[in-house]
Amino acid sequence: MEFSLQIKSSGVSEDIFKDVEKWCMFFNGFAVTFFFYMKIIFVFILFSIGFLTLLKLRGIYKTERIKGTKIDTEDENLLKKPRLILGTFYIMMAFGILFNFFTLFLIIVLDPLPDRFIFDLINFSGKIDPKALNRIQDLNAAKYPHEKTIYYLVAFISLGAILDVVLSIWHIINSNNTDHRKSFTLLMSGVVIGMLTGWTTCLPLFL
């Protein structure tokens, strides 16, 4: 039995079901607009942390030239090259997401990874029709508004996981603080949530 029919058969009246579908249609429209804004914001965040990383590195070199000596510790010197690579990578990533080519690259690279375990949890009993389950995993295959809503909700969490990973890696490499327990905790939580919701769930919404 299809997923939508299962909802009806659970005792919810037809009128309430129609109202829920109308709400889902409104929410789906909001989600499309949200991801459009998030693409712009995400690009701005990547540009900002990329330029800040390079500017901080430039400041270190400038201070060294003024004083005529090597500054900071050996650990600081070891971080110069990773900071240069990270700053350049984030700026290139920002351009790639803005013009979609890096988003397409990420979809191709990340798609084979085992993830989206949340859908296995939804269907842990195995009673949901595979066709209905496929429609909530693939936005293009969705037939009903509530199926798209479920996909968008998972995509919201997927985007949060990607942001956690991106920001925590930047903080670990760029921060002068040697205690990175919070950053590693954020990184690990991002990885776990990304595995549950899927790394590529939100990426097609950036195209």
Buried (B, 14 or more C-beta within 10 A) or exposed (E): EBBBEEBBEEEEEEEEBEEBBEEBBEBBEEBEEBBEEBBEEBBEBBBEBBBBBBEEBEEBEEEBEEEEEEEEEEEEEEBEEBBBEBBEBBBEBBBBBBEEEBBBEBBEEBEEEEBBEBBEEBBEEEEBBEEBBBBBBEBEEBEBBBBBBBBBBBBBBBBBBBBBBBBBBBBBBBEEEEEBEEBEEBBEBBBEBBBBBBBBBBBBBBE
